[in-house]
Amino acid sequence: MQDTQQTPKTTAVAIEPAILYFGTPVVLIGTCNEDESRNLAPMSSAWWGGWRCMLGLSRESKTTANLIRSGECVLNLPSADLVGAVDRLARTTGSDPVPPGKLWRGYRHAKDKFELSGLTPARGDTVAAPRALECPVQIEAKLAHIHEMAQEDPVWRSHLVAIEVRITRVHAHPRILMDGESNRIDPDKWRPLIMSFQQFYGLAPDKLQRSELGQIPESMYRPPDWRPAA
């Protein structure tokens, strides 16, 4: 009998892509500038664990400077139908002058990102940073830890930072909530905007198949006596 483990149908090859954005939800990070004006910046290097989020950001970003200085932000999650608003923010920065690396990539300074995008700002409940009201999910957060990335790499050292934030409040449009549940988002109703290798995508309208992990009640992931941090 032929050993199928030794003869895979497809053989992978070694490649060296310039970026590794395999596909993650877009996040519009709302922060406050030094003069208390609002900044809004799209990114897609975010992952979640409990009521914590890790944000992979450039040290050149105005958002990074604002977040570290103020210690707070709002993570606005746009739905697929807001792709136009998100794209209007592409290659813009709140930094003036524009950092050399961004200038080289064709970025321009934009003072009022909300006006440019057409989204509506509102102050958070637990933070001064702005929510984008059209986004179906708006997550208020405060700075927890900063991790300097690529310290052993002379090229990337001091250019990348991973920021851990703790969630202090979650807002969601009622239309994406599960029927009969006040604290659960229905994945059949929630259509996040996805970025994969700098291109926009949405999710297919239906689940691919039954999920075994999906049989675990969400409430079982909440630690006993847990309360959101203020």
Buried (B, 14 or more C-beta within 10 A) or exposed (E): EEEEEEEEEEEEEEEEEEEEBEEBBBBBBBBBBEEEEBBBBBBBBBEEEEBBBBBBBBBBBBBBBBBBEBBBBBBBBBBBEBBEBBEBBEEBBBBEEBBEEBBEEEBEBBBEBBEBBEBEBBBBEBBBBBBBBBBBBBBBBBBBEEEEBEEEEEEEEEBBBBBBBBBBBBBBBEEBBBEEEEEBBEBEBBBBBBBEEEEBBEBEEEEEEEEEEEEEEEEEEEEEEEEEEE
